[in-house]
Amino acid sequence: MPESRIISVADVIESMSENRPYRISVGLVGALDEIRKGSGKLYDTEVARIALQLFEGQTSLTESKVIGSSEKL
């Protein structure tokens, strides 16, 4: 399911970039590094690529194709 792949990447970025009661955040840069390192191994390659592009300002949601679809957002 493409949705679960998207949620897994989004969850990693959100959870690693925010402080938790039991640990300090590694920040957005650290979270994006984790996605970069795990792309193709832990995280779907296409989802990771699009997420990194979004956070690095190289694309927008309206420019990205919906994964698994021929339609644009």
Buried (B, 14 or more C-beta within 10 A) or exposed (E): EEEEBBEBBEEBBEEBBEEEEEEEEBEBEEBBBBBEEBBEEEBBEBBBBBBBBBBEEEBEEEEBEEEEEEEEE
